[in-house]
Structure formats: structure tokens, C-alpha cells
């Protein structure tokens, strides 16, 4: 079994003063372990929200168009 060293984000200096960081470890039983880290800035949160809203709007438009054709 090989052990892999992970690059921990908590030790890295912040690249943005308002950076949001999250690191978590998930362990299920003796053999399953997951280590994850997440890093985002407030601008990234806003951009993600705009992208999700655009996709939701597009799916809503497609759904309403398909319902109009069936009648």
C-alpha cells in the first residue's frame, strides 16, 4: 500500500486577502478515507451564482418551449 502526501492548503499563504478556505477529512470504516480541500474568493462565489442562474434560466426556457409545442 502506498501512502501519498497531500498538499495542505491551510499552510499555504493566502493568494487573496478575502479568500475562503475549507479542508476536511472523511473516513468511512477502516479502508476508505477521503481528504479534500476547497479555496474560493468572493468574486468566485458571485461568478458561480451567475453561472448557475444562467443555466437554470436556459433550462426553464427550454422546458417552457417544449410544453408549448406539445399543445
N, C-alpha and C positions, 0 to 999 in steps of 0.2 A: 504494500500500500504506500502511495506517495503522498507526502504532506506538502501542500502548496502554501507558500507565504502570501498573505494578502496585503495590498497596499491600503493602509488605513487612512481614511480621509480626515479623521479627527486630528492627526498630527500635521497635516499639510497647512501651510499658511493660506488664509482666505484670499481668493483672487478678486473678490468684490467685497466692499465693506458691509453690504446688507445681504450677504449670502446665507441661504438657509441650508443646513446640513442635517442629514439623518443617517444613522448607522444602526443596523440591527442584526442580531443573530437568531436564527430559528433552528431548533433542534427537535427532531421527531424520532423518538426511540434512540437506539444506540448507534445506528448506522447512517442516519440521514441528518445532515447538517447543512444549513444554508447561511451564508454571510452576504449581506447586501449593504450597499451604501448609496446615498442619493444626495445630489447637490443641485440647487437651483437658485436663481436670483429673482427678485420681484418682477423684473421685466419678463422673465421666462414664464412666471405664473400667469401674467396678463396675456402673453402670446399664446400660451396653451389654452386659456379660456376662449380667446378669439377663434382659434382653430377649431375647438370643439363646437362652438356656437355655429360656425360656418358649415361644418359637416352636418350638424343637426338640422340647420335650415335647408340644406340641399336635400337631405333625406325626406324632410317634411314636404318640400316642393314636389319631389318625385312621387311620393305617396298620394298627394292630392291630385296630381296629373293622372296617375293610374286609375284612381277612383272615378275621375271624370270620363275616362274612355270607356269604362265598363257600363255606364248608364245608357 
